[in-house]
């Protein structure tokens, strides 16, 4: 059976490394549109998207999230929070 959707699911990969470049507005719109079509619990469609493109705000958020995580009781979380290369 040739099913494009199954082919897509089976070929998808998680990306862990990103380039430091802004995507095109058309690409962002396509991603947001796909998110709006994604299934939601009970078809509630209760999604909300916040797009942050300002590098200073992203750096601030990264620090604000990682700082309290450095005090977590779970060692795995503490290690991630202390990893300077990790961008949350």
Secondary structure, DSSP 4 states (H G I P E B T S, - for coil): ---HHHHHHHH--------S-PPPHHHHHHHHHHHHHS--GGG-----------HHHHHHHHHHHHHHHTT-SSHHHHHHHT-TT---
